[in-house]
């Protein structure tokens, strides 16, 4: 490891520390240049949408995948968050679940895919999921203080600037990005909703399920007709961060159990990072794993001086040690 590389990693860690334990979606040490990272090989098994008669996309930043029954995964693999937003189409309306990093405009891509009126709803309002909210007029939101704060203030450059360093962001994909001033903009909420709210998109009903824990306003979405569940950051393939201000381990335990109970009726789940499709049975495994962590039968390994990593087969948990000790 070169001295320059060490200094870069140290700089990233300092930025994170001074921003007050801000959200990051996975515990990795990013490469010195994110442009060198190859796309995940599992993506080759999915149907990528480039140019079809009914859908034409020309984004140099997003990659779009048809993941089933008029559901499109809008991926951002060229930033190390590898965040995924989802466009869900009904006969009359479209729902955009999250709007990504805000590094590139997402609304033109959405318009390329569908002419339907679009409603935005966030899995939660950490910065990597609300970056494009300001581009839309119709935004639903869970009524929490955290929602109101992040909607009103956005996320300042001082908090998110590590996202546009060479270690975290492929500038070659968006060469005109103003990395010195990148921030996540505030947005206006059109309507507050609550747990159990039903969105009728026209011959397609989507149910909102409150899943606090990772964030105070975290939600999942259920499409019972097709057996689809969007999990947000409550579950994804990779290190699941339970690390931020606002993280509540007791609430998370209840939320992951709630989703695990849905697994027998599901066909697939759609997480918000890394890979867009996962096996619903992994929710059951995650529930069991988290229970082991909480009852002390699973031992973690130090990951930095303030967190422990608990590794399982296809996922892991990264948990702040003070949260574990506060049980």
Wavefront OBJ file of the C-alpha trace (Angstrom):
o trace
v 0.000 0.000 0.000
v 1.518 3.343 -1.071
v 1.810 6.364 1.191
v -0.463 8.314 -1.156
v -3.124 5.601 -0.940
v -2.863 5.548 2.868
v -3.283 9.303 2.994
v -6.390 9.099 0.778
v -8.029 6.500 3.015
v -7.098 8.536 6.104
v -8.675 11.640 4.560
v -11.903 9.762 3.872
v -12.046 8.465 7.445
v -11.443 11.948 8.885
v -14.215 13.447 6.750
v -16.607 10.792 7.973
v -15.585 11.257 11.597
v -15.990 15.013 11.676
v -19.413 14.872 10.054
v -20.868 13.173 13.116
v -21.163 9.494 12.203
v -23.023 10.243 8.992
v -24.636 7.518 6.927
v -22.584 5.387 4.590
v -24.149 2.319 3.136
v -21.321 -0.187 3.369
v -18.081 -0.786 5.185
v -15.505 -0.894 2.429
v -12.139 0.594 1.747
v -12.714 1.978 -1.752
v -10.084 1.696 -4.446
v -7.804 4.657 -5.060
v -9.714 5.235 -8.302
v -13.308 4.053 -8.498
v -13.155 4.137 -12.302
v -10.946 1.040 -12.087
v -13.681 -0.998 -10.423
v -15.430 -3.511 -12.651
v -19.201 -3.877 -12.528
v -20.540 -6.704 -10.420
v -20.619 -9.878 -12.569
v -24.106 -10.788 -11.303
v -25.505 -7.869 -13.307
v -24.850 -9.821 -16.499
v -27.702 -12.148 -15.563
v -30.215 -9.280 -15.657
v -31.946 -7.668 -18.629
v -30.246 -4.335 -19.155
v -32.311 -1.712 -20.936
v -30.284 0.261 -23.451
v -32.460 0.758 -26.521
v -35.758 -1.007 -27.038
v -38.731 0.036 -29.121
v -40.709 0.974 -26.031
v -37.847 2.176 -23.810
v -34.841 4.199 -24.866
v -32.166 5.314 -22.424
v -28.928 7.095 -23.133
v -27.481 7.803 -19.693
v -23.748 7.659 -19.181
v -24.245 7.451 -15.422
v -27.238 5.235 -14.708
v -27.610 1.626 -15.729
v -31.204 0.483 -16.155
v -32.439 -3.063 -15.656
v -35.886 -4.552 -16.196
v -36.350 -6.634 -13.044
v -39.907 -7.818 -13.685
v -43.502 -6.735 -14.334
v -42.799 -3.109 -15.281
v -40.251 -2.542 -12.543
v -37.010 -0.832 -13.555
v -33.898 -0.687 -11.401
v -32.018 2.596 -11.944
v -28.494 1.837 -10.736
v -25.534 4.140 -10.027
v -22.554 1.753 -10.054
v -19.983 4.470 -10.729
v -20.136 5.779 -7.162
v -19.111 3.419 -4.377
v -22.503 3.605 -2.700
v -23.822 1.622 -5.718
v -27.261 2.913 -4.862
v -30.384 1.692 -6.677
v -33.629 3.580 -7.240
v -36.721 1.842 -8.602
v -39.331 2.981 -11.101
v -42.591 1.053 -10.669
v -45.210 1.427 -13.407
v -48.959 0.974 -13.168
v -51.534 1.615 -15.867
v -52.148 5.201 -14.782
v -49.231 6.338 -12.606
v -45.592 5.627 -11.861
v -43.840 5.466 -8.503
v -40.164 6.364 -8.153
v -38.780 4.739 -5.012
v -35.725 6.858 -4.186
v -33.889 9.310 -6.429
v -30.253 8.407 -5.888
v -27.134 10.460 -5.252
v -28.061 13.565 -7.207
v -24.755 13.397 -9.087
v -26.617 13.199 -12.393
v -30.188 14.257 -13.097
v -32.583 11.332 -12.757
v -35.788 12.956 -14.048
v -34.800 12.894 -17.773
v -34.120 9.168 -17.461
v -37.503 8.603 -15.841
v -39.184 10.526 -18.667
v -37.368 8.375 -21.221
v -38.824 5.266 -19.627
v -42.417 6.417 -19.042
v -44.766 9.308 -19.890
v -46.888 8.533 -16.825
v -47.180 11.056 -13.982
v -44.571 10.236 -11.353
v -44.845 10.166 -7.575
v -41.634 10.055 -5.516
v -41.311 8.184 -2.236
v -38.049 7.587 -0.376
v -36.993 4.401 1.367
v -35.499 6.897 3.851
v -33.842 10.287 3.530
v -30.152 9.561 3.901
v -28.365 11.575 1.250
v -27.744 8.723 -1.184
v -31.492 8.128 -1.623
v -32.924 11.654 -2.018
v -30.412 13.371 -4.306
v -32.896 13.903 -7.151
v -35.998 14.660 -5.087
v -35.853 18.364 -5.878
v -36.480 17.554 -9.562
v -40.032 16.346 -8.857
v -43.252 18.059 -7.791
v -45.162 15.189 -6.186
v -43.287 13.755 -3.192
v -44.803 11.635 -0.453
v -42.999 11.221 2.860
v -43.191 9.536 6.237
v -44.002 12.077 8.945
v -40.964 12.122 11.256
v -38.677 14.841 12.534
v -35.835 13.246 10.572
v -37.850 13.525 7.360
v -38.656 17.162 7.979
v -35.049 18.021 8.834
v -33.495 16.373 5.787
v -36.176 17.695 3.444
v -35.691 21.254 4.692
v -31.895 21.233 4.815
v -30.695 18.637 2.351
v -27.121 17.472 2.996
v -24.278 19.981 2.963
v -21.099 19.633 0.938
v -19.081 19.147 4.125
v -20.991 15.924 4.771
v -21.087 14.460 1.248
v -17.800 15.647 -0.267
v -16.136 12.258 0.240
v -18.612 10.873 -2.306
v -16.911 12.748 -5.139
v -13.282 11.894 -4.400
v -11.489 9.653 -6.918
v -11.713 6.765 -4.448
v -15.504 6.969 -4.413
v -16.590 8.421 -7.750
v -15.734 7.886 -11.415
v -15.429 11.443 -12.702
v -14.866 10.164 -16.237
v -18.560 9.281 -16.322
v -19.645 12.807 -15.351
v -16.692 15.037 -16.272
v -18.641 18.290 -15.795
v -19.475 17.564 -12.155
v -18.664 20.435 -9.813
v -17.059 18.265 -7.158
v -16.039 21.304 -5.099
v -19.675 22.218 -4.499
v -21.532 18.907 -4.659
v -24.350 18.755 -2.132
v -27.778 17.159 -1.844
v -30.496 19.758 -2.267
v -33.583 20.260 -0.074
v -37.009 19.303 -1.385
v -40.669 20.059 -0.724
v -42.998 17.405 0.656
v -46.397 17.217 -1.041
v -48.104 14.935 1.457
v -47.256 13.010 4.613
v -48.245 9.354 4.731
v -48.067 6.606 7.364
v -47.502 2.885 7.785
v -50.028 0.884 5.758
v -50.667 3.594 3.158
v -51.727 2.172 -0.229
v -50.571 3.733 -3.494
v -52.893 2.864 -6.378
v -50.944 3.166 -9.627
v -53.783 1.819 -11.761
v -54.296 -1.961 -11.618
v -51.330 -2.057 -9.265
v -51.415 -1.390 -5.534
v -48.274 -0.761 -3.492
v -48.381 -0.938 0.302
v -46.063 1.126 2.505
v -44.517 -0.752 5.443
v -42.734 1.198 8.178
v -39.306 -0.330 8.914
v -37.496 2.072 11.266
v -34.086 1.142 12.595
v -31.524 1.865 9.906
v -33.099 5.336 9.814
v -36.043 6.769 11.757
v -38.154 7.123 8.597
v -37.197 3.890 6.829
v -39.890 2.057 4.868
v -40.324 -0.955 2.619
v -42.847 -1.413 -0.186
v -44.987 -4.479 -0.881
v -46.623 -5.468 -4.145
v -48.650 -8.481 -3.000
v -49.954 -9.170 -6.509
v -46.519 -10.143 -7.797
v -44.858 -11.028 -4.510
v -42.401 -8.139 -4.719
v -40.836 -6.392 -1.734
v -38.594 -3.324 -1.883
v -36.422 -3.420 1.238
v -34.581 -0.076 1.134
v -31.526 -0.261 3.393
v -33.148 -2.611 5.885
v -31.636 -5.418 3.842
v -29.217 -5.658 0.931
v -26.437 -7.944 -0.239
v -23.333 -6.585 1.441
v -22.428 -4.914 4.752
v -25.637 -3.502 6.242
v -24.808 -0.301 8.106
v -26.363 0.257 11.505
v -24.112 3.132 12.266
v -25.704 6.539 11.785
v -27.165 9.065 14.154
v -30.792 7.991 14.371
v -30.039 4.271 14.118
v -32.126 2.255 16.575
v -31.148 -1.407 17.006
v -34.310 -2.389 18.852
v -36.449 -0.869 16.112
v -34.312 -2.524 13.443
v -34.777 -5.934 15.069
v -38.551 -5.541 14.907
v -38.386 -4.326 11.309
v -36.221 -7.124 9.939
v -38.463 -9.655 11.701
v -41.514 -8.013 10.149
v -40.007 -8.415 6.682
v -38.841 -11.970 7.384
v -42.435 -12.953 8.162
v -43.406 -11.831 4.661
v -40.792 -14.033 2.967
v -43.026 -17.106 2.329
v -45.323 -15.009 0.139
v -42.587 -13.281 -1.843
v -41.101 -14.039 -5.252
v -38.192 -11.600 -5.077
v -36.889 -8.675 -3.084
v -35.412 -5.457 -4.415
v -32.711 -3.936 -2.155
v -31.410 -0.375 -2.500
v -27.677 -1.077 -2.864
v -25.232 -3.252 -4.783
v -27.535 -5.713 -6.605
v -31.196 -5.115 -7.467
v -32.618 -8.624 -7.021
v -32.245 -11.000 -4.077
v -33.786 -14.167 -2.659
v -36.590 -13.479 -0.140
v -35.307 -16.300 2.095
v -32.336 -14.078 2.912
v -34.698 -11.971 5.015
v -35.229 -14.971 7.281
v -31.472 -15.481 7.505
v -30.961 -11.802 8.303
v -33.557 -11.943 11.066
v -31.850 -14.986 12.619
v -28.427 -13.390 12.268
v -29.496 -10.158 13.908
v -31.138 -12.056 16.760
v -27.824 -13.846 17.358
v -26.020 -10.518 17.432
v -28.433 -9.049 19.935
v -28.415 -12.040 22.272
v -24.620 -12.201 22.217
v -24.201 -15.583 20.520
v -22.587 -14.056 17.435
v -19.133 -12.519 17.859
v -18.122 -9.522 15.817
v -14.686 -8.401 14.738
v -13.412 -4.823 15.146
v -13.834 -2.655 12.060
v -12.128 0.592 12.965
v -12.208 1.833 16.537
v -15.945 2.420 16.806
v -17.688 -0.511 15.129
v -17.933 -4.276 14.931
v -18.467 -6.352 11.801
v -20.639 -9.478 11.937
v -20.195 -11.572 8.806
v -22.637 -14.105 7.422
v -22.891 -15.894 4.079
v -24.265 -13.282 1.672
v -24.450 -10.229 3.921
v -22.953 -8.767 7.058
v -23.778 -6.182 9.689
v -21.582 -3.242 10.620
v -22.754 -1.874 13.962
v -21.478 0.994 16.065
v -20.155 -0.407 19.330
v -21.845 2.171 21.541
v -25.201 1.121 20.120
v -24.488 -2.489 21.007
v -23.406 -1.577 24.526
v -26.518 0.497 25.152
v -28.819 -2.526 25.127
l 1 2 3 4 5 6 7 8 9 10 11 12 13 14 15 16 17 18 19 20 21 22 23 24 25 26 27 28 29 30 31 32 33 34 35 36 37 38 39 40 41 42 43 44 45 46 47 48 49 50 51 52 53 54 55 56 57 58 59 60 61 62 63 64 65 66 67 68 69 70 71 72 73 74 75 76 77 78 79 80 81 82 83 84 85 86 87 88 89 90 91 92 93 94 95 96 97 98 99 100 101 102 103 104 105 106 107 108 109 110 111 112 113 114 115 116 117 118 119 120 121 122 123 124 125 126 127 128 129 130 131 132 133 134 135 136 137 138 139 140 141 142 143 144 145 146 147 148 149 150 151 152 153 154 155 156 157 158 159 160 161 162 163 164 165 166 167 168 169 170 171 172 173 174 175 176 177 178 179 180 181 182 183 184 185 186 187 188 189 190 191 192 193 194 195 196 197 198 199 200 201 202 203 204 205 206 207 208 209 210 211 212 213 214 215 216 217 218 219 220 221 222 223 224 225 226 227 228 229 230 231 232 233 234 235 236 237 238 239 240 241 242 243 244 245 246 247 248 249 250 251 252 253 254 255 256 257 258 259 260 261 262 263 264 265 266 267 268 269 270 271 272 273 274 275 276 277 278 279 280 281 282 283 284 285 286 287 288 289 290 291 292 293 294 295 296 297 298 299 300 301 302 303 304 305 306 307 308 309 310 311 312 313 314 315 316 317 318 319 320 321 322 323 324 325 326 327
